Amino acid sequence: MAERKNKNIYRLLMLLTIIIVSSFFFQACAKNKQEKIVIKVSPDIVINGDFYGFGAETLPWLWTKENKEAGVNEDDIKLNLRRIKEMRLPVTRIFVPWETWNPSADYKTFSWESDEMKSLYKTLDLYQETGAKVILVTVDWMKDSPWRNASLSAKAVLGLLEHLVKEKGYSCIQFWTLTNEPELTYGWMRKVSFDNYIQIHLLVKKGLERKKLAVKIIASDEVESREWFDSSVRSLNKIADIFSSHLYVYPRQIKQIPGFFRERIENIKEASGPNRHIPFFLCEFGFRGSDFSACTNNLTEDYKYGLYVADLCVEALNSGVSAVSLWCLHRIRLIDEINPEGGKMMRIGLWAYKDENWRPFPVFYLYRLFTKYIKPESRVLKVNILFSASLKAACVEHDNHYSLFVVNPTGKEERFLVEGIKPHKDFYKYLYNKPKSSPGKGTFFITEKQIRFDDYLKDSIPPMSVILYTDLEDADDTF
């Protein structure tokens, strides 16, 4: 009896030992598994060999009477210009409403010295100086469309482009778009026929060649209308140099973004054939908050907005998108030609208006990592993430310099290894992260430090944050 009791005690002790050892083993395995997340960069696999860059919409009205009447002075303008220069936007999109250069819409009486045109010149002066590529949009802003006569409309557009590029010397104007979200004017509002839309593009294309204006045509430019995009690609694939779309989704719809890019890029490839490459641009994007409208979006002030933006930027790089433009650069008072009732504000942007002392929002600090550290003509490299379904990453290379973005949208810290990059020197690490307590200044959203990066990098990323690793130096950074 005693012997059997001792055997049972022995078996129980052995079982407890196995349980304890197994527990430590599984904990160690879990720990090792967490450390085995690998971000593998493939320098020889290029997704996109000519990425134009990340930019933003510039509403060119800082100098207009509407903004002067709201109290905008020279000091305010200098602050804005300095901030824009610090962002080093490689590309920007600019609206030129029809009324600002042809107020009577007669297609021939042009006003080159209107208040709005003078403000446009000063905006273009800035981008001519910085070397940014400008997308010019001859927008009708959903008002009575001027495009009913295709021949005269094309002549008016060519008159504007010739004046700006040839006479004023703005070589920064690299692209032209007929109008913003044309499916609203030509589609469900049925103001002008689709044939007019095609014909104007054809006539402008011929006019650009005849006048020797080095301006590329961006077509479609719709907002999430697959039908309009497909029709534009079918009809304009031999005329347009680039196709573009706009995208505004709720944060819960972020998973749909890669499919949105993939469908459009595949559509362009199918229509253009194997011997011609037509890039795809995302010319407007944003994320919808609870009060989202054409001119308001409270979500832009939230820290998480930066996470959503980073997520989309990484997906755009990995999907083969060739340029991205955020709506929009900063808050500003609209001009009366767009807003006849007066007083209307565009309350969407990376920073506030004069009434809030131009304070930057968290997304400003995040987005300028993309505008500054991804240079024009960068190569987007293939990145694979092993043993993680949550982290996202994208890597670009320019003249043997690398910029690697890592996004952690989850609520837990993640540890990982980075492989495949062979830098010539140490990297800088920029972390976009929300601190537990706010010291009262916007700069706390970015921390910077220099790190060693030899054959591989071992690091971790906090919850709900973004990291940029780059060997591009920037002495004037003021995070």
MOKA-V723711 format. One record per run of one state. SS is the DSSP state (A for helix, B for strand, O for the rest). FROM is the first residue (numbers start at 1). TO is the last residue. If there is no record, write none. Layout:
BEGIN
SS,FROM,TO
SS,FROM,TO
END
This chain:
BEGIN
O,1,1
A,2,35
O,36,37
B,38,51
O,52,52
B,53,58
O,59,64
A,65,69
O,70,73
A,74,87
O,88,90
B,91,95
O,96,97
A,98,101
O,102,114
A,115,130
O,131,132
B,133,137
O,138,149
A,150,167
O,168,172
B,173,177
O,178,181
A,182,188
O,189,193
A,194,211
O,212,215
B,216,223
O,224,225
A,226,236
O,237,241
B,242,250
A,251,272
O,273,278
B,279,288
O,289,295
B,296,296
O,297,297
A,298,301
O,302,302
A,303,319
O,320,322
B,323,326
O,327,331
B,332,333
O,334,344
B,345,347
O,348,350
B,351,351
O,352,353
A,354,356
O,357,359
B,360,360
O,361,361
A,362,373
O,374,377
B,378,386
O,387,391
B,392,398
O,399,400
B,401,408
O,409,413
B,414,419
O,420,426
B,427,432
O,433,441
A,442,445
B,446,451
O,452,455
B,456,461
O,462,464
B,465,470
O,471,479
END
